Amino acid sequence: MKKYAIVVAGGKGLRMGGEIPKQFIPVQGRPVLMRTLDAFHAYDESVELIVVLPVAQQDYWKELCREYDFRIPYRLADGGETRFHSVANGLAEVPDGETDALVAVHDGVRPFVSREVIAACYESAFRERAAIPVVEVVETLRRLKSNETEGDSVTVDRAQYRLVQTPQTFRADVLKAAYRQEYRPFFTDDASVVEAMGVPVSLVPGNRENIKITTPFDLKIAEALLSD
């Protein structure tokens, strides 16, 4: 069965406090986005990679590919106004006739996803049509009773919650149908888009190291992970 991976990298790096978008920041001498693509290529070289980048960043990315002699094949799609629109643009690169193909959607700044998690997501999506990786919540959680103040809150049972990661993986026909819906603000990830049309999403265990690099502290963690 054919496998695709849409790698969405539309960040501007504002929380990093620098001028370089976070997906291009080098970690141990290699840009984050390249390390993310490396992870999928290491899992299975036959996975067709689709990189979604804002048009304004594409020339810089191509320069980086030349500088680092990056040779993993990929297709390039234009970033959109929101993540929803960016994924839709990447999904347009998957032929409509391949209804039984599997499509993973992954954050470009999650370079530490394990091969086992990628494999589990594809396998679960093949059986269940939709699958996402999750990890258990280890911190105590409190729910705000009012949006106006953080003083009014209550502890909730963390065993009933999971933290969601990527790659979120689906059968191509399911994901394409989902992304034909009109955009709604509560579409915060691909699972929420798919669930909006009544398709249940199965959960698979993620790997704790699969962090989303968005802050300077995350970069320090990334450097430490690569030093082990």
Secondary structure, 3 states (H helix, E strand, C coil): CCEEEEEECCCCCHHHCCCCCHHHCEECCEEHHHHHHHHHHHHCCCCEEEEEECHHHHHHHHHHHHHCCCCCCCEEEECCCCHHHHHHHHHCCCCCCCCCCEEEEEECCCCCCCHHHHHHHHHHHHHHCEEEEEEECCCCEEEECCCCCCCCEEEECHHHCEEECCCEEEEHHHHHHHCCCCCCCCCCCHHHHHHCCCCCCEEEECCCCCCCCCCHHHHHHHHHHHHC
